[in-house]
Amino acid sequence: QVHLVESGGGEVQPGGSLRLSCAASGSISGIAVMGWYRQVPGKQRELIATTNSGAKTDYADSAKGRFAISADNAKTTVYLQMNSLKASDTAVYYCYVRIGHDQNYWGQGTRVTVSS
């Protein structure tokens, strides 16, 4: 079993920054991908950024140039640095981990609100 705990969400003004963290524990040997998704009520969950075991990163167009994903050397914690936040970034952000080819795990989510 894998346990993911997110932190760092909150409320920030447009143009501000937040850093999300997600700590993974449990049977985490063989993590292939770590990432972040977000979801707005009534919409599908949206991929924001991923990093794989080779430190290759991918971003949604909406995140490019503003967000940065990183992981610690042990690949047990993944971060999402979010800069130049917009109202449209308001969502619940979910940490995601894939172990091997098909074991997918999600955190419980952390809410980010961008509002003046």
TORGUVEX-518641 format. One record per atom (N, C-alpha, C, CB): x, y, z; residue number from 0; atom name. Coordinates in nm, 4 decimals, always signed. Atoms other than C-alpha are relative to their C-alpha. Glycine has a CB too. Example, Ala and Ser with C-alpha at 12.3 -4.5 7.8 and 13.67 -1.06 7.14 Angstrom:
BEGIN
+0.0890  -0.1190  +0.0000  0  N
+1.2300  -0.4500  +0.7800  0  CA
+0.0900  +0.1200  +0.0000  0  C
-0.0992  +0.0027  +0.1246  0  CB
-0.0820  -0.1190  -0.0060  1  N
+1.3670  -0.1060  +0.7140  1  CA
-0.0770  +0.1090  +0.0730  1  C
+0.0414  +0.0462  -0.1415  1  CB
This chain:
BEGIN
+0.0846  -0.1195  +0.0000  0  N
+0.0000  +0.0000  +0.0000  0  CA
+0.0877  +0.1238  +0.0000  0  C
-0.0954  +0.0009  +0.1221  0  CB
-0.0724  -0.1267  +0.0088  1  N
+0.1121  +0.3545  -0.0766  1  CA
-0.0845  +0.1098  +0.0613  1  C
+0.0360  +0.0341  -0.1469  1  CB
+0.0698  -0.1110  -0.0653  2  N
+0.0213  +0.6573  +0.1284  2  CA
+0.0631  +0.1302  -0.0479  2  C
+0.0069  -0.0118  +0.1568  2  CB
-0.0471  -0.1289  +0.0501  3  N
+0.0478  +1.0085  -0.0186  3  CA
-0.0629  +0.1110  +0.0820  3  C
-0.0331  +0.0173  -0.1504  3  CB
+0.0492  -0.1113  -0.0812  4  N
+0.0178  +1.3206  +0.1942  4  CA
+0.0451  +0.1300  -0.0637  4  C
+0.0506  -0.0101  +0.1471  4  CB
-0.0301  -0.1282  +0.0631  5  N
-0.0049  +1.6582  +0.0255  5  CA
-0.0047  +0.1112  +0.1036  5  C
-0.0987  +0.0291  -0.1148  5  CB
+0.0051  -0.1187  -0.0833  6  N
+0.0595  +1.9936  +0.1862  6  CA
+0.0385  +0.1201  -0.0851  6  C
+0.0935  -0.0136  +0.1235  6  CB
-0.0436  -0.1219  +0.0678  7  N
+0.1134  +2.3539  +0.0868  7  CA
-0.1097  +0.0768  -0.0708  7  C
+0.1040  -0.0336  -0.0976  7  CB
+0.1082  -0.0736  +0.0632  8  N
-0.2232  +2.4496  -0.0522  8  CA
-0.0431  +0.1179  +0.0854  8  C
-0.1183  -0.0916  -0.0262  8  CB
+0.0485  -0.1141  -0.0744  9  N
-0.4012  +2.7643  +0.0523  9  CA
-0.0560  +0.1055  -0.0936  9  C
+0.1108  +0.0586  +0.0854  9  CB
+0.0537  -0.1105  +0.0783  10  N
-0.5258  +3.0988  -0.0659  10  CA
+0.1098  +0.1017  -0.0260  10  C
-0.1194  +0.0661  +0.0722  10  CB
-0.1031  -0.0948  +0.0399  11  N
-0.3082  +3.3434  -0.2541  11  CA
-0.0611  +0.0975  -0.0998  11  C
+0.1241  -0.0731  -0.0610  11  CB
+0.0476  -0.0998  +0.0950  12  N
-0.3612  +3.6584  -0.4561  12  CA
+0.0555  -0.0283  -0.1398  12  C
+0.0400  +0.1415  +0.0461  12  CB
-0.0529  +0.0151  +0.1366  13  N
-0.3206  +3.6612  -0.8347  13  CA
+0.1419  +0.0557  -0.0091  13  C
-0.0918  +0.0715  -0.1023  13  CB
-0.1396  -0.0389  +0.0102  14  N
+0.0465  +3.6823  -0.9237  14  CA
+0.0877  -0.0591  +0.1083  14  C
+0.0109  +0.1474  +0.0037  14  CB
-0.0760  +0.0575  -0.1103  15  N
+0.1487  +3.5071  -0.6044  15  CA
+0.0529  -0.1389  -0.0302  15  C
-0.0849  -0.0050  +0.1228  15  CB
-0.0623  +0.1311  +0.0151  16  N
+0.3270  +3.1776  -0.5491  16  CA
-0.0407  -0.0919  +0.1136  16  C
+0.1524  +0.0129  -0.0055  16  CB
+0.0194  +0.1042  -0.0988  17  N
+0.2672  +2.8531  -0.3661  17  CA
+0.0897  -0.1167  -0.0352  17  C
-0.1482  -0.0437  +0.0076  17  CB
-0.0781  +0.1215  +0.0231  18  N
+0.4730  +2.5399  -0.3231  18  CA
-0.0736  -0.1165  +0.0630  18  C
+0.1444  +0.0128  +0.0577  18  CB
+0.0659  +0.1200  -0.0482  19  N
+0.2943  +2.2095  -0.2935  19  CA
+0.1029  -0.1091  +0.0229  19  C
-0.1077  -0.0469  -0.0989  19  CB
-0.0867  +0.1143  -0.0293  20  N
+0.4598  +1.9056  -0.1399  20  CA
-0.0855  -0.1244  +0.0130  20  C
+0.0828  +0.0235  +0.1294  20  CB
+0.0685  +0.1284  -0.0149  21  N
+0.3636  +1.5409  -0.1463  21  CA
+0.1005  -0.1029  +0.0467  21  C
-0.0671  -0.0447  -0.1329  21  CB
-0.0888  +0.1015  -0.0563  22  N
+0.5304  +1.2833  +0.0739  22  CA
-0.0611  -0.1375  -0.0206  22  C
+0.0262  +0.0260  +0.1504  22  CB
+0.0450  +0.1363  +0.0246  23  N
+0.5030  +0.9210  -0.0297  23  CA
+0.0610  -0.0945  +0.1033  23  C
+0.0370  -0.0447  -0.1430  23  CB
-0.0491  +0.0997  -0.0948  24  N
+0.5339  +0.6328  +0.2155  24  CA
-0.0698  -0.1319  -0.0270  24  C
-0.0228  +0.0455  +0.1469  24  CB
+0.0569  +0.1327  +0.0209  25  N
+0.4618  +0.2625  +0.2299  25  CA
+0.0825  -0.0797  -0.0989  25  C
-0.1435  +0.0106  -0.0485  25  CB
-0.0683  +0.0865  +0.0978  26  N
+0.5465  +0.0207  -0.0499  26  CA
+0.0332  +0.0795  -0.1256  26  C
-0.0879  -0.1232  -0.0360  26  CB
-0.0293  -0.0943  +0.1078  27  N
+0.7091  +0.2815  -0.2721  27  CA
+0.1223  -0.0391  -0.0822  27  C
+0.0203  +0.1376  +0.0571  27  CB
-0.1111  +0.0453  +0.0828  28  N
+0.9885  +0.0783  -0.4203  28  CA
-0.0452  -0.0074  -0.1451  28  C
+0.0529  -0.1374  +0.0482  28  CB
+0.0338  +0.0086  +0.1415  29  N
+0.9906  +0.1156  -0.7976  29  CA
-0.0891  +0.1109  -0.0516  29  C
-0.0652  -0.1280  -0.0262  29  CB
+0.0795  -0.1130  +0.0511  30  N
+0.8263  +0.4548  -0.8343  30  CA
+0.0518  +0.0385  -0.1377  30  C
+0.0060  +0.1227  +0.0974  30  CB
-0.0382  -0.0330  +0.1372  31  N
+0.8275  +0.5289  -1.2068  31  CA
-0.0331  +0.1451  -0.0338  31  C
-0.0700  -0.0936  -0.0984  31  CB
+0.0468  -0.1349  +0.0315  32  N
+0.6367  +0.8557  -1.2198  32  CA
-0.0588  +0.0632  +0.1251  32  C
-0.1047  -0.0024  -0.1146  32  CB
+0.0650  -0.0794  -0.1032  33  N
+0.5412  +1.1252  -0.9719  33  CA
-0.0545  +0.1242  -0.0679  33  C
+0.0987  +0.0364  +0.1171  33  CB
+0.0566  -0.1151  +0.0691  34  N
+0.3166  +1.4107  -1.0637  34  CA
-0.1112  +0.0676  +0.0767  34  C
-0.0507  -0.0413  -0.1329  34  CB
+0.1101  -0.0785  -0.0556  35  N
+0.0391  +1.6530  -0.9977  35  CA
-0.1107  +0.0142  -0.1026  35  C
+0.0488  +0.1388  +0.0455  35  CB
+0.1199  -0.0270  +0.0765  36  N
-0.3129  +1.6762  -1.1314  36  CA
-0.0792  +0.1050  +0.0758  36  C
-0.0841  -0.1296  -0.0236  36  CB
+0.0926  -0.0886  -0.0688  37  N
-0.5816  +1.9272  -1.0527  37  CA
-0.1404  -0.0205  -0.0549  37  C
+0.0434  +0.1474  -0.0148  37  CB
+0.1392  +0.0174  +0.0394  38  N
-0.9573  +1.9260  -1.0650  38  CA
-0.0854  +0.1136  +0.0518  38  C
-0.0538  -0.1329  +0.0506  38  CB
+0.0981  -0.1019  -0.0324  39  N
-1.2226  +2.1913  -1.0702  39  CA
-0.1366  -0.0691  +0.0004  39  C
+0.0050  +0.1208  -0.1024  39  CB
+0.1332  +0.0641  -0.0030  40  N
-1.5807  +2.0935  -0.9748  40  CA
-0.0681  +0.0031  -0.1359  40  C
-0.0895  +0.0685  +0.1031  40  CB
+0.0707  +0.0086  +0.1263  41  N
-1.7698  +1.9729  -1.2776  41  CA
+0.0882  -0.0265  -0.1196  41  C
-0.0743  +0.1238  -0.0223  41  CB
-0.0924  +0.0242  +0.1098  42  N
-1.4573  +1.9154  -1.4840  42  CA
+0.0842  -0.1226  +0.0284  42  C
+0.0894  +0.1218  -0.0236  42  CB
-0.0865  +0.1154  -0.0163  43  N
-1.2267  +1.6235  -1.5460  43  CA
+0.1307  +0.0398  +0.0665  43  C
+0.0271  -0.0660  -0.1348  43  CB
-0.1301  -0.0236  -0.0592  44  N
-0.9055  +1.5881  -1.3550  44  CA
+0.1009  +0.0267  -0.1112  44  C
+0.0438  -0.1201  +0.0874  44  CB
-0.0915  -0.0486  +0.1028  45  N
-0.6305  +1.7652  -1.5495  45  CA
+0.1451  -0.0251  +0.0422  45  C
-0.0233  +0.1505  -0.0267  45  CB
-0.1418  +0.0192  -0.0273  46  N
-0.2656  +1.6610  -1.5679  46  CA
+0.0726  +0.1336  -0.0052  46  C
+0.0619  -0.0991  -0.1003  46  CB
-0.0749  -0.1257  -0.0059  47  N
-0.0408  +1.9480  -1.4640  47  CA
+0.1477  -0.0225  -0.0274  47  C
-0.0180  +0.0664  +0.1363  47  CB
-0.1430  +0.0223  +0.0165  48  N
+0.3100  +1.8077  -1.4398  48  CA
+0.0372  -0.1378  +0.0506  48  C
+0.0810  +0.1075  +0.0733  48  CB
-0.0531  +0.1275  -0.0456  49  N
+0.5008  +1.4831  -1.4080  49  CA
+0.1519  +0.0016  -0.0061  49  C
-0.0562  -0.1156  -0.0841  49  CB
-0.1424  +0.0252  +0.0061  50  N
+0.8550  +1.3738  -1.3390  50  CA
+0.0198  -0.1497  +0.0132  50  C
+0.0776  +0.0783  +0.1108  50  CB
-0.0161  +0.1453  -0.0065  51  N
+0.9830  +1.0244  -1.3993  51  CA
+0.1298  -0.0375  +0.0696  51  C
-0.0036  -0.0606  -0.1403  51  CB
-0.1169  +0.0494  -0.0732  52  N
+1.2569  +0.8093  -1.2532  52  CA
+0.1303  +0.0519  -0.0604  52  C
+0.0006  -0.1528  +0.0014  52  CB
-0.1184  -0.0585  +0.0638  53  N
+1.5007  +0.9643  -1.5010  53  CA
+0.0038  +0.1506  +0.0092  53  C
+0.0060  -0.0405  -0.1437  53  CB
+0.0090  -0.1444  -0.0227  54  N
+1.4068  +1.3158  -1.3868  54  CA
-0.0495  +0.0769  -0.1225  54  C
+0.1349  +0.0536  +0.0416  54  CB
+0.0608  -0.0693  +0.1135  55  N
+1.2379  +1.3920  -1.7178  55  CA
-0.1314  +0.0602  +0.0458  55  C
-0.0217  -0.0963  -0.1210  55  CB
+0.1219  -0.0680  -0.0426  56  N
+0.9593  +1.6434  -1.6683  56  CA
-0.0889  +0.0325  -0.1200  56  C
+0.0343  +0.1283  +0.0770  56  CB
+0.0985  -0.0387  +0.1006  57  N
+0.6438  +1.7159  -1.8628  57  CA
-0.1020  +0.0909  +0.0647  57  C
-0.0687  -0.1242  -0.0629  57  CB
+0.0943  -0.0972  -0.0535  58  N
+0.3975  +1.9993  -1.8213  58  CA
-0.1182  +0.0182  -0.0943  58  C
+0.0695  +0.1341  +0.0245  58  CB
+0.1132  -0.0448  +0.0792  59  N
+0.0511  +2.0905  -1.9349  59  CA
+0.0318  +0.1391  -0.0529  59  C
-0.1318  -0.0002  +0.0837  59  CB
-0.0240  -0.1331  +0.0569  60  N
+0.0468  +2.3966  -2.1564  60  CA
-0.0327  +0.1104  +0.1005  60  C
-0.0834  +0.0191  -0.1275  60  CB
+0.0428  -0.1007  -0.0965  61  N
-0.1304  +2.5843  -1.8787  61  CA
+0.1036  +0.0227  +0.1102  61  C
-0.1322  -0.0406  +0.0616  61  CB
-0.0989  -0.0078  -0.1068  62  N
+0.1635  +2.5199  -1.6455  62  CA
+0.1388  +0.0431  -0.0491  62  C
+0.0102  -0.1337  +0.0686  62  CB
-0.1332  -0.0286  +0.0536  63  N
+0.4606  +2.5768  -1.8763  63  CA
+0.0404  +0.1448  +0.0261  63  C
+0.0042  -0.0293  -0.1501  63  CB
-0.0532  -0.1340  -0.0265  64  N
+0.6758  +2.8710  -1.7753  64  CA
-0.0384  +0.0579  +0.1345  64  C
-0.0450  +0.0924  -0.1055  64  CB
+0.0432  -0.0523  -0.1305  65  N
+0.4973  +2.9180  -1.4430  65  CA
+0.0196  -0.1014  +0.1127  65  C
-0.1465  +0.0412  -0.0063  65  CB
-0.0093  +0.1045  -0.1023  66  N
+0.5112  +2.5855  -1.2586  66  CA
+0.1278  -0.0811  -0.0217  66  C
-0.1253  -0.0929  -0.0035  66  CB
-0.1173  +0.0864  +0.0086  67  N
+0.8086  +2.3643  -1.1804  67  CA
-0.0184  -0.1188  +0.0930  67  C
+0.1294  +0.0779  +0.0353  67  CB
+0.0110  +0.1216  -0.0800  68  N
+0.7953  +2.0044  -1.0623  68  CA
+0.1396  -0.0510  +0.0306  68  C
-0.0838  -0.1086  -0.0734  68  CB
-0.1283  +0.0574  -0.0378  69  N
+1.0802  +1.8437  -0.8732  69  CA
-0.0249  -0.1090  +0.1023  69  C
+0.0965  +0.1082  +0.0561  69  CB
+0.0100  +0.1067  -0.0995  70  N
+1.1454  +1.5456  -0.6521  70  CA
+0.1318  -0.0083  +0.0750  70  C
-0.0350  -0.1368  -0.0665  70  CB
-0.1239  +0.0161  -0.0753  71  N
+1.3952  +1.4711  -0.3797  71  CA
+0.0773  -0.1189  -0.0553  71  C
-0.0288  -0.0186  +0.1512  71  CB
-0.0859  +0.1049  +0.0563  72  N
+1.6838  +1.2349  -0.4487  72  CA
-0.0541  -0.1400  +0.0282  72  C
+0.1411  +0.0126  +0.0559  72  CB
+0.0533  +0.1314  -0.0358  73  N
+1.5119  +0.9486  -0.2732  73  CA
-0.1293  -0.0317  -0.0727  73  C
-0.0227  -0.0078  +0.1488  73  CB
+0.1263  +0.0164  +0.0725  74  N
+1.2033  +0.9977  -0.4924  74  CA
-0.1125  -0.0394  +0.0955  74  C
+0.0148  -0.1058  -0.1111  74  CB
+0.1094  +0.0230  -0.0933  75  N
+0.9826  +0.9988  -0.1842  75  CA
-0.0852  +0.1236  +0.0186  75  C
+0.0536  -0.0455  +0.1332  75  CB
+0.0756  -0.1246  -0.0110  76  N
+0.8696  +1.3595  -0.2012  76  CA
+0.0041  +0.0720  -0.1343  76  C
+0.0569  +0.0907  +0.1136  76  CB
+0.0087  -0.0765  +0.1247  77  N
+0.7497  +1.5526  -0.5015  77  CA
-0.0565  +0.1375  +0.0323  77  C
-0.0888  -0.0735  -0.1064  77  CB
+0.0377  -0.1383  -0.0242  78  N
+0.7073  +1.9273  -0.5148  78  CA
-0.0583  +0.0608  -0.1282  78  C
+0.1219  +0.0820  +0.0495  78  CB
+0.0470  -0.0793  +0.1127  79  N
+0.5191  +2.1683  -0.7355  79  CA
+0.0098  +0.1464  +0.0400  79  C
-0.1468  -0.0387  -0.0410  79  CB
-0.0148  -0.1428  -0.0220  80  N
+0.6393  +2.5264  -0.7321  80  CA
-0.0888  +0.0715  -0.1008  80  C
+0.1493  +0.0451  -0.0132  80  CB
+0.0943  -0.0701  +0.0864  81  N
+0.3641  +2.7462  -0.8704  81  CA
+0.0193  +0.1498  +0.0147  81  C
-0.1455  -0.0395  +0.0333  81  CB
-0.0229  -0.1440  +0.0015  82  N
+0.4420  +3.1041  -0.9665  82  CA
-0.0993  +0.0687  -0.0926  82  C
+0.1439  +0.0313  -0.0433  82  CB
+0.0894  -0.0795  +0.0858  83  N
+0.2424  +3.3820  -1.1309  83  CA
-0.1394  -0.0615  -0.0049  83  C
+0.0576  +0.0111  -0.1428  83  CB
+0.1282  +0.0695  -0.0070  84  N
-0.0772  +3.2194  -1.0133  84  CA
-0.1133  +0.0872  -0.0505  84  C
-0.0285  -0.0443  +0.1423  84  CB
+0.1165  -0.0673  +0.0562  85  N
-0.4021  +3.3075  -1.1855  85  CA
-0.1264  -0.0558  +0.0650  85  C
-0.0051  -0.0171  -0.1545  85  CB
+0.1272  +0.0487  -0.0534  86  N
-0.7640  +3.2751  -1.0801  86  CA
-0.0353  -0.1356  -0.0614  86  C
-0.1127  +0.1020  -0.0270  86  CB
+0.0306  +0.1254  +0.0686  87  N
-0.7909  +2.9927  -1.3347  87  CA
+0.0791  -0.1187  +0.0548  87  C
+0.0274  +0.0149  -0.1474  87  CB
-0.0739  +0.1092  -0.0644  88  N
-0.5402  +2.7926  -1.1291  88  CA
-0.0717  -0.0523  +0.1239  88  C
+0.1399  +0.0465  +0.0377  88  CB
+0.0770  +0.0445  -0.1162  89  N
-0.7949  +2.7615  -0.8507  89  CA
-0.0555  -0.1394  -0.0249  89  C
-0.1145  +0.0989  +0.0313  89  CB
+0.0398  +0.1396  +0.0169  90  N
-0.8581  +2.3896  -0.8029  90  CA
+0.0457  -0.0787  +0.1216  90  C
+0.0594  -0.0605  -0.1307  90  CB
-0.0583  +0.0938  -0.0950  91  N
-0.7945  +2.0922  -0.5822  91  CA
+0.1131  -0.0713  -0.0731  91  C
-0.1074  -0.1022  +0.0559  91  CB
-0.1183  +0.0586  +0.0612  92  N
-0.4464  +1.9623  -0.6569  92  CA
+0.0272  -0.1357  +0.0646  92  C
+0.1229  +0.0945  +0.0145  92  CB
-0.0196  +0.1365  -0.0446  93  N
-0.3791  +1.5907  -0.6328  93  CA
+0.1394  -0.0488  -0.0375  93  C
-0.1068  -0.0916  -0.0596  93  CB
-0.1269  +0.0660  +0.0239  94  N
-0.0469  +1.4176  -0.5981  94  CA
-0.0270  -0.1370  -0.0627  94  C
+0.0819  -0.0134  +0.1319  94  CB
+0.0164  +0.1267  +0.0720  95  N
-0.0008  +1.1129  -0.8199  95  CA
+0.1340  -0.0737  -0.0034  95  C
-0.0532  +0.0244  -0.1451  95  CB
-0.1192  +0.0839  +0.0086  96  N
+0.2446  +0.8253  -0.8095  96  CA
-0.0353  -0.1252  -0.0792  96  C
+0.0543  -0.0369  +0.1421  96  CB
+0.0157  +0.1273  +0.0701  97  N
+0.2816  +0.5365  -1.0491  97  CA
+0.1192  -0.0871  +0.0335  97  C
-0.0128  +0.0205  -0.1543  97  CB
-0.1035  +0.0989  -0.0304  98  N
+0.4733  +0.2297  -0.9424  98  CA
-0.0043  -0.1066  -0.1084  98  C
-0.0203  -0.0631  +0.1426  98  CB
-0.0026  +0.0941  +0.1111  99  N
+0.5871  +0.0047  -1.2227  99  CA
-0.0796  +0.0552  -0.1164  99  C
-0.0551  -0.1367  +0.0427  99  CB
+0.0748  -0.0414  +0.1189  100  N
+0.3594  +0.0111  -1.5243  100  CA
-0.1456  +0.0324  +0.0273  100  C
+0.0071  -0.1069  -0.1033  100  CB
+0.1450  -0.0115  -0.0116  101  N
+0.0141  +0.0019  -1.3751  101  CA
-0.0535  +0.0183  +0.1416  101  C
-0.0616  -0.1194  -0.0581  101  CB
+0.0489  -0.0235  -0.1355  102  N
-0.0040  +0.0734  -1.0027  102  CA
-0.0059  +0.1507  +0.0225  102  C
+0.0913  -0.0699  +0.1068  102  CB
+0.0204  -0.1438  -0.0110  103  N
-0.1522  +0.4209  -0.9696  103  CA
-0.0563  +0.0363  +0.1362  103  C
-0.0930  +0.0495  -0.1102  103  CB
+0.0439  -0.0450  -0.1324  104  N
-0.1987  +0.6057  -0.6420  104  CA
-0.0203  +0.1515  -0.0009  104  C
+0.1032  -0.0405  +0.1090  104  CB
+0.0358  -0.1418  -0.0085  105  N
-0.3520  +0.9407  -0.5554  105  CA
-0.0042  +0.0448  +0.1436  105  C
-0.1344  +0.0265  -0.0669  105  CB
+0.0190  -0.0587  -0.1308  106  N
-0.3375  +1.1689  -0.2589  106  CA
-0.1434  +0.0478  +0.0149  106  C
+0.0980  +0.1151  +0.0225  106  CB
+0.1378  -0.0445  -0.0277  107  N
-0.6480  +1.3175  -0.1027  107  CA
-0.0272  +0.1406  -0.0504  107  C
-0.0276  -0.0058  +0.1489  107  CB
+0.0191  -0.1318  +0.0589  108  N
-0.5910  +1.6585  -0.2544  108  CA
+0.0263  +0.1130  +0.0964  108  C
-0.1380  +0.0120  -0.0527  108  CB
-0.0193  -0.1223  -0.0771  109  N
-0.4985  +2.0033  -0.1364  109  CA
-0.0575  +0.1157  -0.0824  109  C
+0.1526  +0.0234  +0.0344  109  CB
+0.0714  -0.1053  +0.0727  110  N
-0.7035  +2.3067  -0.2259  110  CA
+0.0870  +0.1223  -0.0192  110  C
-0.1276  +0.0385  +0.0734  110  CB
-0.0683  -0.1243  +0.0331  111  N
-0.5504  +2.6063  -0.3993  111  CA
-0.1042  +0.0989  -0.0490  111  C
+0.1115  -0.0224  -0.1073  111  CB
+0.0931  -0.1056  +0.0393  112  N
-0.7514  +2.9260  -0.4234  112  CA
+0.0788  +0.1252  -0.0343  112  C
-0.1031  +0.0289  +0.1127  112  CB
-0.0659  -0.1225  +0.0439  113  N
-0.6276  +3.2234  -0.6213  113  CA
-0.1082  +0.1063  -0.0144  113  C
+0.0791  -0.0211  -0.1352  113  CB
+0.1074  -0.0989  -0.0034  114  N
-0.8374  +3.5250  -0.5428  114  CA
+0.0516  +0.1300  +0.0573  114  C
-0.1193  -0.0511  +0.0819  114  CB
-0.0349  -0.1309  -0.0550  115  N
-0.8042  +3.8949  -0.4828  115  CA
-0.1027  +0.0415  +0.1059  115  C
+0.0079  +0.1065  -0.1129  115  CB
